[in-house]
Structure formats: C-alpha cells, structure tokens
C-alpha cells in the first residue's frame, strides 16, 4: 500500500485536491433567464416568474427564481414603507452526495438559517423602499451540492434579481475562503469545495481550541467594498490579523466572481438589447 | 384553473373540428425536446447543459417557450434487498413540484391548505408513476449483484419546474430518458468459500472486500431493460353535441386549459413494442356544465365525469397509436439528423414547430 494517491501527488506540488492553485476559484458559469419569465397575468397557470438564473460553481449548481414585486397575499406581511423580501432555500433529494434525506425548507434549521442569511445579504442591496406594500419572493433550488451552497445561492439570487429588473445598489457577490495548516505550513485557499470544507470545519470541531482552521463564507458588494455577510464559526489563535488575512483572500475571490457575473449580465443585456432593436438572432426550432 | 363557459365551448368546438387552440390536431403531441448527459446540445437556446453531474443519470424535458420544464435525476447506490424480495433491485420515485407553484390550486385558500394540496398532487403523480411505469421500467433481476446481500437501488427524483398540462406524460418521459442515460459502474461480488455458511458468520456487517468495482466509466452500462421503459399517454375525453347526439372524442397531450374541459382522463402506459402496461382513469374535474348548457341552449357539453363503457377499448387503441408517434418523436429528437419526422407529411405540431425563439 505504498503507492501514491492522486491527492498526495497534488499536495506535493502545492495544488489542492481538485487540482486548483490556492488562489483559484472553481469554474463558474452563469446563465440568466434559465427559465424564461412568465407574466403573472399570462394564460399559463404557472406561478409568475419574473427572473431566473442558473449558477454553477464547480460541481455546485443552484437555480434561483424571482417572483415579484407583486401583491402581498397576506395583510400581516405587508410593510408600509418598503417591500417584503421572502427567501426560500430548497434542496432537491439528489443534491447532496450520499444522503437521501429531503430537507423541509420550513423546518430544517440549516435551510432556515441559510435563507435568513440570504435575506439579510440581499436586502442590503435591493432598493426595497421603491416598492412599498409589495412582495418579492426569491426561491433558491439547490440542484447539486458540492460545498459552497450559500455562496452559489447568493450569486444566483443576485443574477435572478437582475434578470427580473429589480433595482439593486450593487451586485452581491459571494465567495468563501478557508485556512488550515497542512504539514506545519499555513495555507489560505479560496472557494472551498465540500471536501475542503470538511477539512476546515471538522478539525476545529473536536475541541481543538487553538487550531487555525477556519472556513469563512463572505458576501460583498465589490464595487463599493462593503462586506454584507461574513460567517466564521471557529476559534482563531491568530486573532484579528489572522481573520483579516482570510477575509482579504475571500474578498479577492468575490472580485473574481463579480467579473464572471458581470460578463454574464453584459452578455444577457446585449442579447436583450439586440432583441429590442429587432436584430435578434432568430432561430427556427425544428 | 378556472375557465369561463365561453372559453370551454371554444376549446371543445375547435377540438371537435380537429384544430386545437395551438394548431395541433387531436392526436398530436407537442414537440418535446430532451437533453440528457449524452446530448445536451439540443436545439433550443434555453436548453442549458442540464446534466446533473452528481447523479448517475439525468434528463430534462422541455418545450419551446418553456411552458413545460422537468428535470429528472437518477442516483444509484447499493443496498441490502428486502427479505421478501432478495432477487430484485429497487427503484424509488419521488416527484417534487414545489417550484411550479400552484398549478391548479385555488389561490384564495390559505398557505397550509395550498401546501397540503401540493403534497397531494405530488403523491398522486408519484403513485401513478409507481403503478404505470415503475413495474416495467427496468429489468429488476439484472439489478442484483449478490442475491440477498447487494442490489442496486435506483432513486429517480423528478423536479417539475413548470408544467402546462399532462404532468404524468412529461414525468414518464423524463423518467425514461433519465434511466436510459444512467450509467451503472460494473460491480461484481467476490464469492468466498465460506459464503455458504450464511452471513451470520460475517457478523452482519459488510466487510469492504466482498465487492469489486470497475472504476472505468467506459465500461459502465445503463441498467438493462431501460430501453423498454414505458411512456404514459394521457387522453382527455371531451364531449360535445353533434347531429342530435352527444359525441365523445379524445385528445392527447392536453394543455391545462384543455384538461379543465375534459370530462374524464385516461392514462395509458405503453412500452416501445406497443404493449399496454397499464390503464388508469381519472375522474375529470369537469366544468360546470349546467351553466354552459344554459348559455348555449344545447345539452351535452362536458356532461358527466364518466364515459361510455364501450369507449375504453377505443381509447386504449388510440393511446397505442399516439404512443407510437411519441416514441418516434422522442427518437427523432434524439438523433437530430434523422429526418423521419419531416417525411411523415403532416409533421408534428407544424404550427408550434415553426415557433420562433429570440435569443
């Protein structure tokens, strides 16, 4: 059993388990309008969908659908000065590797927590005061989960909101960073996958109080330099400087994510503009 | 979905004259397109590469204009078979239509009731799929690796993102294509000499050494029998007065508006050889007929929620024919170079087919 495993070779040349360099994010693709929008008043009985986006970061794939702004169904939810933002995060039974349990979005604590985090992150950016007494519903469906569900959900929600034409202060971009010490060398990496998250959170969970492992999902508004979300649950021996270092790396990751998202938005915008001018690429479906 | 008597009259009358609201004839399907792992470059611009990479197989059924959009994932794992069926694999089906929202759910009811209705709908589709499709979906004997110890369990999860009528048909299509695109790695059991002592000697716990997994993806195969997986054709039976008597006739692949007008619906599952695998009749929702009949002064529009007895065999025959067309449609969709569909003269959905998509 003395043979080298693939991961050993990768770690020898300072690459991560999936072959990335420490400062590389996963391959990210964005698709705006993955589900074409339907008007609320159309003949179709499907619930109205104003915008949608499909984001995949590595093997994590998330579909987000935005509905609204529209009428608040219940009077008690209505706010007099701004819109109500409702966020639902759902998983599909096939999203997690292995585990077949379907989490109920109304009772599962992790999903409730994530939808709450998503809601606070998004309401920092949406100009909710423009739509008093109305409701915007953001539904996120996790199609495949390979770590970084929250980050992908935030990115997808931003793109879906842009697709729906809801005014935002800035794009909310999310990316994670982590740090662990492997073989005595501290390593800070960006955009962790599931295996790396387990490595970064599992070790600190066992009561090792002084361990330097940390997993930090961060959401920023990159063009303003604001951090809207940073969630860290591990005890750091390095203090604030250690945290700052990781946060810096995560914010750089967010910058990279923003470039990809902005490119996707531009591409979509160009398509819509062409269609408006009547020069769209028309395809005959056969 | 509520529909006014005038609309219902229009839909039924136009179907009677073999020209439905979207230009199809009575026994014509809409041009469904499929994207699976092997070909995710189907014609439509909206077809994202939808292969769910963490699953063993996946498919997406999609209509132009995205009125129907269904994802299906097939995940396989090894389980211990149930004691009363040691020589059969397991196929589990679940349907999630939460994102599709209230399809025909009454808007005014409160959230709890809506959720309950949604759950009921999902379980109806699941149980119908389980009865009509699952028993014939795969060769269960071929899913066994080691009798009594290891069998494949295929978990088929269907997510309905949107659906415009005939949910069951579209779900069955998604399931069939998902199963066909599934790749199971070749796993063989190691037969030990002490195996005859029974597995009490192994302490119940499965040791890691009794399976050999072939890691090469090129040697992975779809589950045997997946090609024979049946499809479901739902016929909606409409009734209208013609020449002093009530005439019943059926349409396939009804849209939601047409479904509402149907006096009853018959789901027939047909396998690729044309064999009928199951028939299920659903009492139609029916429309409020009195109001309509009063309005038009004629009797016989969407009268009862039952149908004449002698009609059932005719309906099943029609379904067989429609299923044959559907298999052809799906196959021609799979091999885009195949020009079979165009040779058929009328073509399928010639109005819908020429629908323009703006990129």
Boltz contact constraints between the chains, C-beta under 6 A:
constraints:
  - contact:
      token1: [A, 31]
      token2: [B, 48]
      max_distance: 6.0
  - contact:
      token1: [A, 34]
      token2: [B, 48]
      max_distance: 6.0
  - contact:
      token1: [A, 35]
      token2: [B, 66]
      max_distance: 6.0
  - contact:
      token1: [A, 36]
      token2: [B, 66]
      max_distance: 6.0
  - contact:
      token1: [A, 45]
      token2: [B, 1]
      max_distance: 6.0
  - contact:
      token1: [A, 45]
      token2: [B, 103]
      max_distance: 6.0
  - contact:
      token1: [A, 45]
      token2: [B, 256]
      max_distance: 6.0
  - contact:
      token1: [A, 46]
      token2: [B, 162]
      max_distance: 6.0
  - contact:
      token1: [A, 47]
      token2: [B, 101]
      max_distance: 6.0
  - contact:
      token1: [A, 54]
      token2: [B, 48]
      max_distance: 6.0
  - contact:
      token1: [A, 59]
      token2: [B, 53]
      max_distance: 6.0
  - contact:
      token1: [A, 92]
      token2: [B, 159]
      max_distance: 6.0
  - contact:
      token1: [A, 93]
      token2: [B, 94]
      max_distance: 6.0
  - contact:
      token1: [A, 93]
      token2: [B, 157]
      max_distance: 6.0
  - contact:
      token1: [A, 94]
      token2: [B, 55]
      max_distance: 6.0
  - contact:
      token1: [A, 94]
      token2: [B, 73]
      max_distance: 6.0
  - contact:
      token1: [A, 94]
      token2: [B, 75]
      max_distance: 6.0
  - contact:
      token1: [A, 94]
      token2: [B, 157]
      max_distance: 6.0
  - contact:
      token1: [A, 97]
      token2: [B, 54]
      max_distance: 6.0
  - contact:
      token1: [A, 141]
      token2: [B, 99]
      max_distance: 6.0
  - contact:
      token1: [A, 144]
      token2: [B, 52]
      max_distance: 6.0
  - contact:
      token1: [A, 144]
      token2: [B, 54]
      max_distance: 6.0
  - contact:
      token1: [A, 271]
      token2: [B, 359]
      max_distance: 6.0
  - contact:
      token1: [A, 275]
      token2: [B, 358]
      max_distance: 6.0
  - contact:
      token1: [A, 280]
      token2: [B, 358]
      max_distance: 6.0
  - contact:
      token1: [A, 280]
      token2: [B, 359]
      max_distance: 6.0
  - contact:
      token1: [A, 281]
      token2: [B, 359]
      max_distance: 6.0
  - contact:
      token1: [A, 282]
      token2: [B, 356]
      max_distance: 6.0
  - contact:
      token1: [A, 283]
      token2: [B, 357]
      max_distance: 6.0
  - contact:
      token1: [A, 285]
      token2: [B, 43]
      max_distance: 6.0
  - contact:
      token1: [A, 285]
      token2: [B, 64]
      max_distance: 6.0
  - contact:
      token1: [A, 285]
      token2: [B, 355]
      max_distance: 6.0
  - contact:
      token1: [A, 285]
      token2: [B, 357]
      max_distance: 6.0
